[in-house]
């Protein structure tokens, strides 16, 4: 049985003086996800009207690969620093795809 792809939305909100550092760390996570874990979709977005808010949209081949990524030393190291920059705890939503289109 083939495992289904998993899509995840992650929301980060930082302080105005940490925007550039957070952006840099999210780009590092993007590189790790794409290069080392072959994540087919890992995109970083910044809110146009509230620059301190960032969104990650990730789609992984399966849950097992995502689990390996979030348990990696590189991910944990980046998240340790990211957590120090946040105004609020991150919000993670695992999404269910409703249509096949």
C-alpha positions in Angstrom: 0.0 0.0 0.0 1.4 3.4 -1.1 1.7 6.0 1.6 -0.2 9.3 0.9 1.6 12.6 0.6 1.3 14.8 3.6 0.8 18.6 3.4 1.7 20.9 6.3 1.1 24.6 7.0 3.3 26.2 9.6 2.9 29.8 10.9 5.6 31.8 12.5 5.3 35.3 14.1 8.4 37.1 15.2 9.3 40.6 16.5 10.1 43.3 14.0 13.8 43.3 14.9 14.1 39.6 14.2 12.5 39.4 10.8 15.7 39.1 8.8 17.1 36.4 11.1 13.9 34.4 11.0 13.8 34.6 7.2 17.4 33.4 7.0 16.7 30.4 9.3 13.5 29.5 7.4 15.6 29.5 4.2 18.1 27.1 5.8 15.2 24.7 6.7 14.0 25.0 3.1 17.4 23.9 1.8 17.6 21.0 4.2 14.1 19.8 3.3 14.6 20.1 -0.4 18.3 18.9 -0.7 18.6 16.3 2.0 15.0 15.0 2.3 13.8 15.6 -1.3 10.7 17.4 -0.2 8.8 18.1 -3.4 7.2 21.4 -2.0 8.7 23.5 0.7 7.9 27.2 0.2 8.4 30.1 2.5 5.9 33.0 2.4 5.9 36.4 4.2 2.7 38.3 5.0 2.6 41.4 2.7 0.9 43.5 5.4 2.4 42.1 8.5 6.1 41.4 7.7 6.7 39.7 11.0 4.4 36.7 9.9 5.8 33.9 7.9 4.1 30.8 6.5 5.7 27.5 5.4 3.7 25.3 3.0 5.2 21.8 2.8 4.2 18.8 0.9 6.1 15.6 1.7 6.2 12.2 -0.1 4.9 10.6 3.1 4.7 11.0 6.8 7.8 8.9 7.5 10.0 11.3 5.5 8.6 14.3 7.3 9.2 12.6 10.7 12.8 11.9 9.7 13.2 15.6 8.8 11.7 17.0 12.0 13.8 14.6 14.1 17.1 15.5 12.3 19.9 17.3 14.1 19.8 20.1 11.5 16.1 20.7 12.0 16.4 20.7 15.8 19.3 23.1 15.8 17.5 25.6 13.5 14.3 25.3 15.5 16.1 25.9 18.8 17.2 29.3 17.5 13.9 30.0 15.8 12.0 29.5 19.0 14.0 32.2 20.7 12.9 34.7 18.0 9.2 34.1 18.1 6.5 36.3 19.6 4.1 33.4 19.8 4.5 29.6 19.6 4.5 28.2 16.1 1.2 26.9 14.7 1.4 23.6 12.8 -1.5 22.2 10.8 -1.4 18.9 9.0 -3.8 19.2 6.0 -6.0 16.6 4.4 -6.4 17.0 0.6 -10.1 17.0 -0.3 -9.9 16.9 -4.1 -7.7 15.2 -6.6 -7.6 18.2 -9.0 
